[in-house]
Amino acid sequence: MATSVYTINKGINKPIEFKGLKAQYIWWLGGGLLALLIIFAILYICGVNTFICLAIIVGSATVLFMHVYKLSRKYGEHGMMKSLAKRSIPTVVKSYSRKVFTGLCKKN
């Protein structure tokens, strides 16, 4: 019998990373660039000067890149989802009846 050699994938269970962007931020950047492409097409079809279109799109793309990279550095792979989930946790739970604690509630 011949012996088999298997290579080990050392990147398993690691987040997807592309040039410093982690996980979902790659999709955010791709969606933003697609939106900028559509905006450029709309401006060009409407008859706006090409250089003005390019200036608007390049400026917007610069702001988009800076913002997405800032979010990626600040929150990391799952941090943005965790911070959004943290907002939905109530600060106080109020109960105006003691029935919940005394067991007098009817059980279905």
MMTF fields as JSON, N, C-alpha, C and O atoms, coordinates in Angstrom:
{
  "mmtfVersion": "1.0.0",
  "mmtfProducer": "UNKNOWN",
  "numBonds": 431,
  "numAtoms": 432,
  "numGroups": 108,
  "numChains": 1,
  "numModels": 1,
  "chainsPerModel": [1],
  "groupsPerChain": [108],
  "chainIdList": ["A"],
  "bondAtomList": [4, 2, 8, 6, 12, 10, 16, 14, 20, 18, 24, 22, 28, 26, 32, 30, 36, 34, 40, 38, 44, 42, 48, 46, 52, 50, 56, 54, 60, 58, 64, 62, 68, 66, 72, 70, 76, 74, 80, 78, 84, 82, 88, 86, 92, 90, 96, 94, 100, 98, 104, 102, 108, 106, 112, 110, 116, 114, 120, 118, 124, 122, 128, 126, 132, 130, 136, 134, 140, 138, 144, 142, 148, 146, 152, 150, 156, 154, 160, 158, 164, 162, 168, 166, 172, 170, 176, 174, 180, 178, 184, 182, 188, 186, 192, 190, 196, 194, 200, 198, 204, 202, 208, 206, 212, 210, 216, 214, 220, 218, 224, 222, 228, 226, 232, 230, 236, 234, 240, 238, 244, 242, 248, 246, 252, 250, 256, 254, 260, 258, 264, 262, 268, 266, 272, 270, 276, 274, 280, 278, 284, 282, 288, 286, 292, 290, 296, 294, 300, 298, 304, 302, 308, 306, 312, 310, 316, 314, 320, 318, 324, 322, 328, 326, 332, 330, 336, 334, 340, 338, 344, 342, 348, 346, 352, 350, 356, 354, 360, 358, 364, 362, 368, 366, 372, 370, 376, 374, 380, 378, 384, 382, 388, 386, 392, 390, 396, 394, 400, 398, 404, 402, 408, 406, 412, 410, 416, 414, 420, 418, 424, 422, 428, 426],
  "bondOrderList": [1, 1, 1, 1, 1, 1, 1, 1, 1, 1, 1, 1, 1, 1, 1, 1, 1, 1, 1, 1, 1, 1, 1, 1, 1, 1, 1, 1, 1, 1, 1, 1, 1, 1, 1, 1, 1, 1, 1, 1, 1, 1, 1, 1, 1, 1, 1, 1, 1, 1, 1, 1, 1, 1, 1, 1, 1, 1, 1, 1, 1, 1, 1, 1, 1, 1, 1, 1, 1, 1, 1, 1, 1, 1, 1, 1, 1, 1, 1, 1, 1, 1, 1, 1, 1, 1, 1, 1, 1, 1, 1, 1, 1, 1, 1, 1, 1, 1, 1, 1, 1, 1, 1, 1, 1, 1, 1],
  "groupList": [{"groupName": "MET", "atomNameList": ["N", "CA", "C", "O"], "elementList": ["N", "C", "C", "O"], "formalChargeList": [0, 0, 0, 0], "bondAtomList": [1, 0, 2, 1, 3, 2], "bondOrderList": [1, 1, 2], "singleLetterCode": "M", "chemCompType": "L-PEPTIDE LINKING"}, {"groupName": "ALA", "atomNameList": ["N", "CA", "C", "O"], "elementList": ["N", "C", "C", "O"], "formalChargeList": [0, 0, 0, 0], "bondAtomList": [1, 0, 2, 1, 3, 2], "bondOrderList": [1, 1, 2], "singleLetterCode": "A", "chemCompType": "L-PEPTIDE LINKING"}, {"groupName": "THR", "atomNameList": ["N", "CA", "C", "O"], "elementList": ["N", "C", "C", "O"], "formalChargeList": [0, 0, 0, 0], "bondAtomList": [1, 0, 2, 1, 3, 2], "bondOrderList": [1, 1, 2], "singleLetterCode": "T", "chemCompType": "L-PEPTIDE LINKING"}, {"groupName": "SER", "atomNameList": ["N", "CA", "C", "O"], "elementList": ["N", "C", "C", "O"], "formalChargeList": [0, 0, 0, 0], "bondAtomList": [1, 0, 2, 1, 3, 2], "bondOrderList": [1, 1, 2], "singleLetterCode": "S", "chemCompType": "L-PEPTIDE LINKING"}, {"groupName": "VAL", "atomNameList": ["N", "CA", "C", "O"], "elementList": ["N", "C", "C", "O"], "formalChargeList": [0, 0, 0, 0], "bondAtomList": [1, 0, 2, 1, 3, 2], "bondOrderList": [1, 1, 2], "singleLetterCode": "V", "chemCompType": "L-PEPTIDE LINKING"}, {"groupName": "TYR", "atomNameList": ["N", "CA", "C", "O"], "elementList": ["N", "C", "C", "O"], "formalChargeList": [0, 0, 0, 0], "bondAtomList": [1, 0, 2, 1, 3, 2], "bondOrderList": [1, 1, 2], "singleLetterCode": "Y", "chemCompType": "L-PEPTIDE LINKING"}, {"groupName": "ILE", "atomNameList": ["N", "CA", "C", "O"], "elementList": ["N", "C", "C", "O"], "formalChargeList": [0, 0, 0, 0], "bondAtomList": [1, 0, 2, 1, 3, 2], "bondOrderList": [1, 1, 2], "singleLetterCode": "I", "chemCompType": "L-PEPTIDE LINKING"}, {"groupName": "ASN", "atomNameList": ["N", "CA", "C", "O"], "elementList": ["N", "C", "C", "O"], "formalChargeList": [0, 0, 0, 0], "bondAtomList": [1, 0, 2, 1, 3, 2], "bondOrderList": [1, 1, 2], "singleLetterCode": "N", "chemCompType": "L-PEPTIDE LINKING"}, {"groupName": "LYS", "atomNameList": ["N", "CA", "C", "O"], "elementList": ["N", "C", "C", "O"], "formalChargeList": [0, 0, 0, 0], "bondAtomList": [1, 0, 2, 1, 3, 2], "bondOrderList": [1, 1, 2], "singleLetterCode": "K", "chemCompType": "L-PEPTIDE LINKING"}, {"groupName": "GLY", "atomNameList": ["N", "CA", "C", "O"], "elementList": ["N", "C", "C", "O"], "formalChargeList": [0, 0, 0, 0], "bondAtomList": [1, 0, 2, 1, 3, 2], "bondOrderList": [1, 1, 2], "singleLetterCode": "G", "chemCompType": "PEPTIDE LINKING"}, {"groupName": "PRO", "atomNameList": ["N", "CA", "C", "O"], "elementList": ["N", "C", "C", "O"], "formalChargeList": [0, 0, 0, 0], "bondAtomList": [1, 0, 2, 1, 3, 2], "bondOrderList": [1, 1, 2], "singleLetterCode": "P", "chemCompType": "L-PEPTIDE LINKING"}, {"groupName": "GLU", "atomNameList": ["N", "CA", "C", "O"], "elementList": ["N", "C", "C", "O"], "formalChargeList": [0, 0, 0, 0], "bondAtomList": [1, 0, 2, 1, 3, 2], "bondOrderList": [1, 1, 2], "singleLetterCode": "E", "chemCompType": "L-PEPTIDE LINKING"}, {"groupName": "PHE", "atomNameList": ["N", "CA", "C", "O"], "elementList": ["N", "C", "C", "O"], "formalChargeList": [0, 0, 0, 0], "bondAtomList": [1, 0, 2, 1, 3, 2], "bondOrderList": [1, 1, 2], "singleLetterCode": "F", "chemCompType": "L-PEPTIDE LINKING"}, {"groupName": "LEU", "atomNameList": ["N", "CA", "C", "O"], "elementList": ["N", "C", "C", "O"], "formalChargeList": [0, 0, 0, 0], "bondAtomList": [1, 0, 2, 1, 3, 2], "bondOrderList": [1, 1, 2], "singleLetterCode": "L", "chemCompType": "L-PEPTIDE LINKING"}, {"groupName": "GLN", "atomNameList": ["N", "CA", "C", "O"], "elementList": ["N", "C", "C", "O"], "formalChargeList": [0, 0, 0, 0], "bondAtomList": [1, 0, 2, 1, 3, 2], "bondOrderList": [1, 1, 2], "singleLetterCode": "Q", "chemCompType": "L-PEPTIDE LINKING"}, {"groupName": "TRP", "atomNameList": ["N", "CA", "C", "O"], "elementList": ["N", "C", "C", "O"], "formalChargeList": [0, 0, 0, 0], "bondAtomList": [1, 0, 2, 1, 3, 2], "bondOrderList": [1, 1, 2], "singleLetterCode": "W", "chemCompType": "L-PEPTIDE LINKING"}, {"groupName": "CYS", "atomNameList": ["N", "CA", "C", "O"], "elementList": ["N", "C", "C", "O"], "formalChargeList": [0, 0, 0, 0], "bondAtomList": [1, 0, 2, 1, 3, 2], "bondOrderList": [1, 1, 2], "singleLetterCode": "C", "chemCompType": "L-PEPTIDE LINKING"}, {"groupName": "HIS", "atomNameList": ["N", "CA", "C", "O"], "elementList": ["N", "C", "C", "O"], "formalChargeList": [0, 0, 0, 0], "bondAtomList": [1, 0, 2, 1, 3, 2], "bondOrderList": [1, 1, 2], "singleLetterCode": "H", "chemCompType": "L-PEPTIDE LINKING"}, {"groupName": "ARG", "atomNameList": ["N", "CA", "C", "O"], "elementList": ["N", "C", "C", "O"], "formalChargeList": [0, 0, 0, 0], "bondAtomList": [1, 0, 2, 1, 3, 2], "bondOrderList": [1, 1, 2], "singleLetterCode": "R", "chemCompType": "L-PEPTIDE LINKING"}],
  "groupTypeList": [0, 1, 2, 3, 4, 5, 2, 6, 7, 8, 9, 6, 7, 8, 10, 6, 11, 12, 8, 9, 13, 8, 1, 14, 5, 6, 15, 15, 13, 9, 9, 9, 13, 13, 1, 13, 13, 6, 6, 12, 1, 6, 13, 5, 6, 16, 9, 4, 7, 2, 12, 6, 16, 13, 1, 6, 6, 4, 9, 3, 1, 2, 4, 13, 12, 0, 17, 4, 5, 8, 13, 3, 18, 8, 5, 9, 11, 17, 9, 0, 0, 8, 3, 13, 1, 8, 18, 3, 6, 10, 2, 4, 4, 8, 3, 5, 3, 18, 8, 4, 12, 2, 9, 13, 16, 8, 8, 7],
  "groupIdList": [1, 2, 3, 4, 5, 6, 7, 8, 9, 10, 11, 12, 13, 14, 15, 16, 17, 18, 19, 20, 21, 22, 23, 24, 25, 26, 27, 28, 29, 30, 31, 32, 33, 34, 35, 36, 37, 38, 39, 40, 41, 42, 43, 44, 45, 46, 47, 48, 49, 50, 51, 52, 53, 54, 55, 56, 57, 58, 59, 60, 61, 62, 63, 64, 65, 66, 67, 68, 69, 70, 71, 72, 73, 74, 75, 76, 77, 78, 79, 80, 81, 82, 83, 84, 85, 86, 87, 88, 89, 90, 91, 92, 93, 94, 95, 96, 97, 98, 99, 100, 101, 102, 103, 104, 105, 106, 107, 108],
  "secStructList": [7, 7, 7, 7, 7, 7, 7, 7, 7, 6, 6, 6, 6, 1, 7, 7, 3, 3, 6, 6, 3, 3, 6, 2, 2, 2, 2, 2, 2, 2, 2, 2, 2, 2, 2, 2, 2, 2, 2, 2, 2, 2, 2, 2, 2, 6, 6, 7, 7, 2, 2, 2, 2, 2, 2, 2, 2, 2, 2, 2, 2, 2, 2, 2, 2, 2, 2, 2, 2, 2, 2, 2, 2, 2, 2, 6, 6, 6, 2, 2, 2, 2, 2, 2, 2, 2, 2, 6, 1, 7, 1, 7, 7, 7, 7, 1, 7, 1, 2, 2, 2, 2, 6, 7, 1, 7, 7, 7],
  "xCoordList": [0.825, 0.0, 0.872, 1.918, 0.412, 1.141, 0.708, -0.447, 1.642, 1.308, 0.758, 1.213, -0.221, -0.838, -0.308, -0.071, -0.131, 0.318, -0.814, -1.269, -1.258, -2.337, -1.785, -1.028, -2.171, -1.75, -2.766, -3.963, -2.296, -3.139, -3.473, -2.59, -4.753, -5.185, -5.087, -5.919, -4.083, -3.862, -4.748, -4.756, -5.486, -6.33, -7.764, -8.636, -8.019, -9.383, -9.828, -9.03, -11.088, -11.706, -11.138, -11.314, -10.48, -9.999, -10.909, -11.46, -11.075, -11.951, -11.358, -10.14, -12.245, -11.805, -11.2, -11.782, -10.038, -9.387, -8.842, -8.229, -9.071, -8.571, -7.995, -8.731, -6.694, -5.97, -6.373, -6.556, -6.509, -6.825, -8.303, -8.658, -9.175, -10.611, -11.001, -10.548, -11.837, -12.236, -13.717, -14.542, -14.033, -15.387, -16.365, -16.18, -17.406, -18.503, -18.105, -18.814, -17.008, -16.603, -16.176, -16.231, -15.752, -15.442, -16.712, -16.687, -17.836, -19.116, -19.607, -20.175, -19.391, -19.792, -19.04, -19.634, -17.751, -16.948, -17.362, -17.464, -17.6, -18.045, -19.385, -19.567, -20.322, -21.628, -21.523, -22.217, -20.652, -20.45, -19.847, -20.245, -18.883, -18.276, -19.275, -19.266, -20.13, -21.179, -22.16, -22.584, -22.514, -23.405, -22.757, -23.425, -21.447, -20.749, -20.695, -20.784, -20.551, -20.56, -21.921, -21.989, -22.983, -24.332, -24.557, -25.147, -24.091, -24.225, -23.459, -23.949, -22.242, -21.472, -22.229, -22.285, -22.81, -23.555, -24.754, -25.029, -25.461, -26.627, -26.203, -26.838, -25.123, -24.652, -24.187, -24.448, -23.501, -22.989, -24.134, -24.093, -25.144, -26.295, -27.093, -27.65, -27.145, -27.874, -27.148, -27.722, -25.917, -25.21, -24.269, -23.819, -23.97, -23.018, -21.621, -21.287, -20.824, -19.466, -18.692, -18.821, -17.895, -17.184, -16.224, -16.118, -15.528, -14.569, -15.276, -14.748, -16.452, -17.222, -17.708, -17.675, -18.163, -18.575, -17.421, -17.588, -16.251, -15.085, -14.689, -14.336, -14.748, -14.408, -15.367, -14.942, -16.648, -17.64, -17.406, -17.421, -17.193, -17.036, -15.727, -15.708, -14.639, -13.348, -13.401, -12.893, -14.005, -14.155, -15.016, -14.685, -16.118, -17.004, -16.325, -16.492, -15.563, -14.857, -13.798, -13.6, -13.122, -12.128, -12.785, -12.284, -13.91, -14.64, -15.136, -15.068, -15.632, -16.111, -14.989, -15.173, -13.828, -12.704, -12.267, -12.038, -12.152, -11.715, -12.704, -12.302, -13.989, -15.013, -15.063, -15.158, -15.0, -15.067, -13.816, -13.925, -12.648, -11.436, -11.47, -10.983, -12.038, -12.165, -13.08, -12.774, -14.214, -15.132, -14.458, -14.635, -13.693, -13.012, -11.993, -11.887, -11.243, -10.269, -10.956, -10.51, -12.045, -12.709, -13.448, -13.313, -14.228, -15.103, -14.573, -14.983, -13.698, -13.176, -14.198, -15.091, -14.052, -14.867, -16.336, -17.214, -16.612, -18.001, -18.422, -19.548, -17.558, -17.824, -18.993, -19.705, -19.216, -20.318, -21.652, -22.579, -21.757, -22.991, -23.22, -24.356, -22.152, -22.28, -22.713, -23.531, -22.172, -22.548, -23.99, -24.686, -24.458, -25.856, -26.781, -27.871, -26.362, -27.167, -27.212, -28.214, -26.127, -26.068, -27.07, -27.582, -27.356, -28.33, -29.738, -30.543, -30.045, -31.408, -31.668, -32.798, -30.663, -30.864, -31.476, -30.935, -32.588, -33.201, -32.337, -31.689, -32.339, -31.546, -32.258, -31.612, -33.603, -34.391, -35.569, -36.207, -35.844, -37.034, -37.979, -37.634, -39.166, -40.124, -41.259, -41.758, -41.648, -42.801, -43.705, -43.264, -44.951, -45.878, -46.753, -47.694, -46.443, -47.227, -46.293, -45.254, -46.677, -45.861, -46.25, -45.62, -47.262, -47.73, -46.646, -46.595, -45.816, -44.742, -43.804, -43.295, -43.579, -42.621, -43.237, -42.523, -44.55, -45.191, -45.721, -46.134, -45.732, -46.199, -47.705, -48.233, -48.439, -49.89, -50.384, -51.591, -49.489, -49.902, -50.458, -49.998, -51.45, -52.019, -51.032, -50.456, -50.862, -49.968, -50.808, -51.81, -50.417, -51.184, -50.902, -51.467],
  "yCoordList": [-1.185, 0.0, 1.253, 1.316, 2.217, 3.482, 4.361, 4.345, 5.103, 6.01, 7.306, 7.775, 7.876, 9.125, 10.279, 10.143, 11.39, 12.59, 13.606, 13.984, 14.039, 15.014, 16.34, 16.387, 17.407, 18.722, 19.229, 18.968, 19.931, 20.447, 21.903, 22.715, 22.213, 23.592, 24.311, 24.102, 25.149, 25.825, 27.057, 27.655, 27.437, 28.617, 28.301, 29.165, 27.072, 26.683, 27.38, 27.575, 27.746, 28.444, 29.841, 30.398, 30.399, 31.769, 32.654, 32.202, 33.91, 34.782, 35.088, 35.096, 35.339, 35.734, 37.124, 38.014, 37.311, 38.62, 38.96, 38.121, 40.194, 40.655, 42.043, 43.009, 42.142, 43.411, 44.196, 45.412, 43.512, 44.167, 44.213, 44.457, 43.984, 43.963, 42.579, 41.568, 42.539, 41.256, 40.996, 41.907, 39.756, 39.195, 40.04, 40.218, 40.563, 41.213, 42.554, 43.062, 43.133, 44.436, 44.338, 45.331, 43.159, 42.953, 43.157, 43.797, 42.6, 42.748, 44.183, 44.675, 44.866, 46.277, 47.105, 47.945, 46.874, 47.625, 47.291, 48.188, 46.027, 45.642, 46.258, 46.736, 46.255, 46.874, 48.369, 48.937, 49.011, 50.448, 50.798, 51.779, 49.993, 50.245, 50.007, 50.725, 49.011, 48.773, 49.949, 50.365, 50.476, 51.636, 52.854, 53.607, 53.044, 54.161, 54.0, 54.986, 52.779, 52.527, 52.888, 53.49, 52.525, 52.855, 54.365, 54.918, 55.033, 56.498, 57.167, 58.122, 56.663, 57.224, 57.068, 57.998, 55.885, 55.648, 56.587, 57.124, 56.781, 57.68, 59.112, 59.796, 59.571, 60.938, 61.116, 62.147, 60.11, 60.201, 60.222, 60.975, 59.399, 59.36, 60.662, 61.108, 61.264, 62.534, 63.706, 64.788, 63.516, 64.561, 65.412, 66.465, 64.976, 65.715, 65.535, 64.47, 66.579, 66.544, 65.359, 65.057, 64.697, 63.493, 63.765, 62.958, 64.895, 65.212, 65.492, 65.164, 66.088, 66.317, 64.98, 64.757, 64.087, 62.737, 62.017, 61.427, 62.072, 61.402, 62.0, 61.272, 63.321, 63.965, 63.521, 63.231, 63.47, 63.051, 61.596, 61.273, 60.729, 59.302, 59.013, 58.212, 59.652, 59.432, 59.931, 59.268, 61.082, 61.593, 60.682, 60.409, 60.215, 59.313, 57.973, 57.399, 57.479, 56.214, 56.331, 55.402, 57.473, 57.699, 57.677, 57.042, 58.377, 58.395, 56.984, 56.567, 56.254, 54.884, 53.988, 53.275, 54.016, 53.189, 53.533, 52.639, 54.823, 55.23, 54.762, 54.282, 54.903, 54.537, 53.022, 52.569, 52.242, 50.785, 50.255, 49.364, 50.78, 50.344, 50.751, 50.01, 51.918, 52.343, 51.396, 51.014, 51.014, 50.066, 48.71, 48.082, 48.261, 46.974, 46.978, 46.003, 48.07, 48.165, 48.268, 47.66, 49.039, 49.297, 48.076, 47.729, 47.414, 46.353, 44.958, 44.028, 44.765, 43.44, 42.556, 43.044, 41.251, 40.302, 40.314, 40.393, 40.238, 40.156, 41.344, 41.371, 42.307, 43.382, 44.269, 44.724, 44.53, 45.408, 44.74, 45.401, 43.446, 42.728, 42.713, 42.848, 42.549, 42.541, 43.903, 43.983, 44.977, 46.311, 46.632, 47.293, 46.18, 46.375, 45.549, 46.005, 44.343, 43.503, 44.08, 43.947, 44.715, 45.285, 46.421, 46.642, 47.142, 48.227, 47.736, 48.454, 46.507, 46.004, 45.369, 44.967, 45.268, 44.728, 45.818, 46.922, 45.536, 46.568, 46.867, 45.975, 48.118, 48.487, 48.102, 47.777, 48.136, 47.826, 46.952, 47.194, 45.931, 45.107, 45.409, 45.19, 45.908, 46.293, 45.278, 44.821, 44.944, 44.074, 44.76, 45.072, 44.995, 45.688, 44.708, 45.117, 43.435, 42.438, 41.428, 41.079, 40.961, 39.964, 38.548, 37.592, 38.398, 37.063, 36.27, 35.044, 36.939, 36.263, 35.546, 34.467, 36.15, 35.621, 34.681, 33.874, 34.764, 33.916, 32.63, 31.762, 32.462, 31.213, 31.146, 30.058, 32.263, 32.256, 32.432, 32.456, 32.552, 32.702, 31.389, 30.32, 31.47, 30.264, 29.703, 30.431, 28.404, 27.762, 27.105, 26.458, 27.263, 26.696, 25.252, 24.625],
  "zCoordList": [0.0, 0.0, 0.0, 0.647, -0.73, -0.787, 0.383, 0.806, 0.874, 1.971, 1.394, 0.351, 2.076, 1.627, 2.461, 3.661, 1.818, 2.506, 2.446, 1.366, 3.606, 3.691, 4.189, 5.158, 3.52, 3.981, 5.002, 4.881, 5.973, 7.046, 6.747, 6.474, 6.804, 6.622, 7.956, 8.839, 8.105, 9.381, 9.565, 10.64, 8.537, 8.63, 9.012, 8.918, 9.442, 9.764, 11.054, 11.971, 11.114, 12.247, 12.486, 13.569, 11.518, 11.632, 10.796, 9.792, 11.196, 10.411, 9.044, 8.862, 8.09, 6.757, 6.865, 7.487, 6.265, 6.326, 4.947, 4.286, 4.52, 3.23, 3.405, 3.607, 3.328, 3.449, 4.698, 4.637, 5.814, 7.076, 7.415, 8.568, 6.44, 6.709, 7.203, 6.666, 8.22, 8.78, 8.541, 8.609, 8.263, 8.212, 7.402, 6.198, 8.056, 7.331, 6.727, 5.858, 7.156, 6.616, 5.157, 4.431, 4.72, 3.306, 2.486, 1.435, 2.983, 2.277, 2.319, 1.343, 3.455, 3.543, 2.503, 1.828, 2.378, 1.416, -0.014, -0.852, -0.298, -1.638, -1.993, -3.113, -1.062, -1.295, -1.5, -2.342, -0.727, -0.886, -2.235, -2.863, -2.683, -3.996, -5.124, -6.124, -4.968, -5.958, -6.007, -7.085, -4.846, -4.793, -5.458, -6.167, -5.223, -5.864, -7.381, -8.112, -7.854, -9.294, -9.898, -10.97, -9.217, -9.696, -9.675, -10.604, -8.621, -8.547, -9.679, -10.283, -9.974, -11.082, -12.402, -13.206, -12.616, -13.858, -13.971, -15.044, -12.865, -12.879, -13.174, -13.976, -12.522, -12.76, -14.204, -14.823, -14.736, -16.099, -17.116, -18.089, -16.885, -17.794, -17.723, -18.725, -16.544, -16.386, -17.041, -17.165, -17.458, -18.191, -17.356, -17.81, -16.156, -15.317, -15.915, -16.436, -15.832, -16.36, -15.772, -14.585, -16.6, -16.188, -15.035, -14.111, -15.086, -14.026, -12.701, -11.639, -12.756, -11.528, -10.97, -9.76, -11.866, -11.441, -10.757, -9.689, -11.383, -10.814, -9.467, -8.54, -9.362, -8.093, -6.987, -5.869, -7.301, -6.301, -5.894, -4.706, -6.865, -6.586, -5.855, -4.92, -6.266, -5.597, -4.157, -3.252, -3.941, -2.575, -1.716, -0.563, -2.281, -1.541, -1.264, -0.188, -2.232, -2.04, -0.948, -0.165, -0.9, 0.149, 1.521, 2.45, 1.642, 2.917, 3.258, 4.414, 2.263, 2.479, 2.996, 3.982, 2.338, 2.76, 4.182, 4.997, 4.478, 5.812, 6.878, 7.939, 6.592, 7.573, 7.792, 8.933, 6.726, 6.864, 7.575, 8.418, 7.255, 7.95, 9.413, 10.267, 9.723, 11.115, 11.886, 13.016, 11.269, 11.913, 12.119, 13.162, 11.137, 11.245, 12.378, 13.122, 12.514, 13.61, 14.961, 15.934, 15.026, 16.307, 16.824, 17.997, 15.973, 16.427, 16.171, 16.865, 15.224, 14.945, 14.244, 13.551, 14.436, 13.686, 14.097, 13.239, 15.393, 15.857, 16.715, 17.211, 16.898, 17.841, 17.494, 18.389, 16.201, 15.821, 16.13, 16.597, 15.877, 16.2, 17.705, 18.16, 18.479, 19.932, 20.452, 21.368, 19.877, 20.351, 19.979, 20.75, 18.81, 18.438, 19.327, 19.674, 19.697, 20.583, 21.991, 22.693, 22.395, 23.744, 23.904, 25.001, 22.826, 22.887, 23.164, 23.758, 22.734, 22.874, 24.241, 24.517, 25.092, 26.434, 27.301, 27.366, 27.968, 28.805, 30.033, 30.58, 30.45, 31.623, 32.909, 33.904, 32.894, 34.08, 33.663, 32.639, 34.475, 34.265, 35.412, 36.574, 35.102, 36.139, 36.189, 35.16, 37.401, 37.606, 38.624, 39.73, 38.268, 39.143, 39.931, 40.611, 39.836, 40.54, 41.18, 40.618, 42.369, 43.057, 42.675, 43.127, 41.862, 41.49, 40.763, 40.866, 40.059, 39.338, 40.307, 40.004, 41.466, 42.422, 43.444, 44.039, 43.663, 44.682, 44.117, 44.886, 42.824, 42.224, 42.1, 41.873, 42.236, 42.152, 40.723, 40.483, 39.803, 38.394, 37.904, 38.305, 37.037, 36.446, 35.422, 34.613, 35.488, 34.529, 33.468, 33.773, 32.245, 31.13, 30.94, 30.044]
}
